[in-house]
Amino acid sequence: MSTGILLQLAQTLLAILLAPLLMGWVNQCRAWLQGRSAPPITQPYRTLRKLFHKDAVIAHHASPLFRFAPYMIFACMALAAGIVPTLANDLPFSPAADVIALVGIFALARVFLALAAMDIGTSFGTLGARREMLVSFLAEPALLMVFFTASLISQSTELPVIVETLAHREFALYPSLAFAAVAFWMISVAENARIPVDNPTTHLELTMIHEAMILEYSARHLALIEWASAIKLTNYSAIGIALFLPWGIAAAGDWQAIPFALAALLLKLLLGGAALALLETLSAKMRIFRAPEFLGTAFLLAVLGMLARLLLER
């Protein structure tokens, strides 16, 4: 039991500490693909360190919610990082790794971010919160449909059972997962404020969503939100690995496979980050009014995956 707890803590800390590195890798790959001088892969760590050493500037009429929200958002992302299986499949937090609860954790963090954005009363914060709620309103049902497609295969909504079914049992091809994988990619870029739904590097009033909600934050509060955003990207990458590329995750009780699982995880994250940078380079930022069409397509693809499972894979 003590070994499992230590491995659980190691998996959680690995996701938290590795998240800025993944963000730096994506930024570096995108700079290379665009022919620009690439920043160091460790640049996000330097940015976080600089922000933590600054003094926070907070509006006089800010409520305690505004100060508390960054800590809550970071805690939600850290909790999600702990329950998503990345290294091993049988850990103390495994019973909590229910996909519906996982969607709820992401929703809780989003609600606190939107409320904090509206708390100050600025036009930018309210604009970003409204757009964020629009995206989440369309993305969360589609994400649930993706999870339900995998749940129909494993007959469970727990991620460890899904990984056990897809990776550690007899090999099988599931066409339904192809629809779910495309839908999950579309949901992931929307949920993580990536191109084509949002641009994480812009500050233009007519286009920004996530950045509009955090304009009033500074110093340690901004550092926690930026770190939580990086952890969220890592969490979605880990969920994608668990659902569609689970091979390499150590089986229950197979502690000797942990080094191989760690190497496989790092390789998958490197390839996934490079693929994300490539897709962002080839894509253009869409208008906010096209986001419902984009996420509606994701929902339809996820539903097609469920129908394919129910009708064609029996």
Disulfide bonds with the S-S distance in Angstrom:
none
